[in-house]
């Protein structure tokens, strides 16, 4: 839901954002308290380092906690710079989540801060990638049940299994949604639920 800036009146409604920036407001419930959070959706163009270090830090926190996203910094940074990055950021510039995708809709990295998981940011990031592509695809470790459940939930299908895909020898699934299924309609339908 887009809120916070009325371009006709110039009213920023006290949120301190700049004109033309999409901001989303949502509620998080934790410890019996519901808090409204304002986040900004950003698109980082290919070749930019904007949010690179925040994305690396988020990836590393997830790696330390779950043993996933094991890329080295050089590999990560090079791939990040070659991608268009869709991100959600708080007013304090804390990264909520990001998806780094190639021009053909292949998602190189998708990560959401554990504090914000379950709030729809992963789905919105995939939908943002889909806005610019005919299909969206990715690889996921066969052992990453959470990622596989997430992608299946959105309608992704396993296209093939690739043995020894990862540096540590683990097998990956190649997943895809789109083209035949009408990706925009499918993801739009999901986000309306």
ZINORUR-V468581 format. One record per residue. N is the residue number from 1. PSI is psi in whole degrees, -180 to 180 (* if undefined). OMEGA is omega in degrees with one decimal (* if undefined). Layout:
N|PSI|OMEGA  N|PSI|OMEGA
This chain:
1|120|-179.5  2|132|-178.8  3|-174|163.5  4|-28|-179.4  5|121|177.0  6|103|-175.1  7|-26|179.8  8|-44|-177.5  9|-17|-176.6  10|9|-177.9  11|121|178.7  12|-2|176.1  13|35|172.9  14|13|-175.0  15|-11|175.6  16|29|178.6  17|168|-179.6  18|152|179.4  19|144|175.7  20|0|-180.0  21|131|177.5  22|129|178.5  23|140|178.5  24|143|178.6  25|134|176.1  26|169|-179.0  27|142|175.8  28|132|177.0  29|126|177.4  30|142|-179.6  31|35|177.3  32|8|-177.7  33|136|175.2  34|128|-177.9  35|134|174.1  36|135|-177.7  37|134|175.9  38|129|177.8  39|152|179.2  40|134|173.9  41|128|178.9  42|149|171.6  43|120|179.8  44|119|-177.2  45|158|176.0  46|142|177.4  47|-8|-177.3  48|148|174.3  49|5|-179.6  50|128|179.4  51|5|-177.9  52|-51|-176.7  53|-35|175.5  54|-40|178.2  55|-43|178.0  56|-46|-179.6  57|-42|177.9  58|-46|178.4  59|-43|-178.9  60|-36|176.2  61|-42|178.8  62|-41|178.0  63|-47|-178.4  64|-38|-176.8  65|-38|-171.9  66|-7|-179.5  67|20|-179.3  68|172|177.2  69|63|-170.6  70|19|-176.9  71|152|173.2  72|157|-173.8  73|-45|-178.7  74|-46|178.2  75|-47|-179.2  76|-49|-177.0  77|-42|179.4  78|-45|179.2  79|-40|179.2  80|-45|-178.1  81|-26|179.3  82|-5|-174.5  83|162|163.5  84|132|-176.2  85|126|176.2  86|131|-173.9  87|157|169.0  88|131|-173.8  89|141|176.4  90|167|176.7  91|-24|177.5  92|10|-179.1  93|23|172.8  94|134|-178.3  95|120|177.5  96|-43|179.8  97|163|179.5  98|154|170.9  99|123|175.7  100|120|-173.5  101|147|173.5  102|169|-179.3  103|-24|-178.9  104|6|177.8  105|6|177.3  106|122|-179.5  107|115|177.4  108|-44|-179.2  109|140|172.8  110|123|-179.2  111|139|174.9  112|132|178.1  113|131|-179.5  114|-30|178.9  115|-19|-177.3  116|1|-179.6  117|147|-178.0  118|2|-178.8  119|6|176.8  120|3|-178.3  121|-38|177.7  122|-46|178.7  123|-42|-179.6  124|-35|177.8  125|-43|177.0  126|-41|178.0  127|-37|177.9  128|-41|176.2  129|-42|-177.8  130|-27|178.5  131|-30|-174.7  132|10|-175.8  133|156|176.6  134|-25|176.4  135|162|176.2  136|136|-179.6  137|165|179.5  138|174|169.8  139|148|174.9  140|143|177.0  141|140|178.0  142|-24|-180.0  143|-7|-176.6  144|78|-175.9  145|-38|-179.8  146|-45|179.2  147|-44|-179.4  148|-42|176.8  149|-42|179.1  150|-51|-177.2  151|-41|177.5  152|-40|178.5  153|-35|179.2  154|-8|179.8  155|5|175.8  156|149|175.9  157|146|175.3  158|122|-179.7  159|-42|179.0  160|164|176.6  161|135|-177.7  162|111|-179.7  163|149|177.4  164|35|-177.7  165|-41|-175.8  166|159|-178.2  167|-33|-179.8  168|6|176.6  169|-1|-178.2  170|150|178.6  171|149|177.8  172|154|166.3  173|139|170.2  174|123|-176.6  175|151|179.3  176|149|170.9  177|143|174.4  178|-166|-175.4  179|-87|-176.1  180|-35|-172.0  181|-13|-174.1  182|71|-170.4  183|-45|-176.8  184|-43|-179.8  185|-42|-178.4  186|-47|-179.4  187|-36|176.8  188|-41|178.1  189|-43|179.4  190|-45|-176.5  191|-21|177.3  192|-19|-177.3  193|*|*
